[in-house]
Amino acid sequence: PHEKKWTKDHPLHKIIGDSKSSVRTRGQLENSCLFSYLLSSIEPVNVAEALKDVDWVSAMQEELDQFSRLKVWRLVPRPEGKSVIKTK
């Protein structure tokens, strides 16, 4: 197949979404974006705030479980006299 079949300006491998659907303009996307914005949840400001929300605790635990399952990291004891690095 011709690499630039869909449009003369964009290679097919760079097209996001269904190339067979019609193109949507910014004006048409406005309502869709507004709806998505209203559905999104507000993120907690810090960990203490996140720990008050059952859903956030569950999501954090799922991430930690994934790290363990995928062997992304190993939990090791903190060396005596050493401080833990702070993260945001």
N, C-alpha and C positions, 0 to 999 in steps of 0.2 A: 504493500500500500504506500501511496505517496505520503511523505511525512507532513506536508503542509496542505493536506486535503481540506481541513475544516476552515481555515482562514489563511490568507496569504501572509499574514504578519506573525502568526504564532505557531510554532511547532506543536504537533499533537501531544507530545509528552509533557508540555508545559500547561496544558489546559486543565483547569480544576473543575470538577463536576461533570455533568453529562453533556457531551459535545452535541448530542442530538436535540437537546432542549433549546428553546429560544433564549436569546440574550436578554438579560434584565438590566434596566438602567438604574442609576442611583436613585431616582425618584421612586421607582417601583420597589426598591430594596428598603426604603425608609421605614415603611410600616413593619416589614419583617424584622428589621434590626431593632425597632422600638419594642416590638413584642418580645424578642429574645432578651432585651435588656431588662424588661419588667419581670421576666421569669427567672433571671439569674439571681442567685442569693448573694447577700453582702458578706464579704469575708471578714472574719474576726480580726481585730487590730493586733492581738498578741495571743500567745499560747494559752494564757490563763483564761482569756475570753473563749477560745476554741474549746477548752476542756469543760466548759459549762454546757456545751451543746452536744447532745448524744450523737447526732449525725456526724459532726466533725470528729468526735472521738472515734467513731466507727470507721470513718474514712482514713484517719491517721493510722489506725490499727491495721487496716487493709494494706496500706502502703508499706508498713513495717513488715507485715507478713510476706509481701511480695519480695522485699529486699532479702529476706531470709530464704524464701523458696528459690529465688534466682541466684542466690549466693553472691549478691552484690557487695555485701560486707560481712564482717565477723564482729560480733560484740565481744570486746575484751575488757578486762578490769582496768580501771584507771590506775596508773602508777602512783604510788604513794608520794605525796608532796608535789604532784603536778596538777595544774589547773586544766579544766576542760575548755576547749575553744568555744567562744560564744558565736552563735549564728543568729541571723535575723529571722 
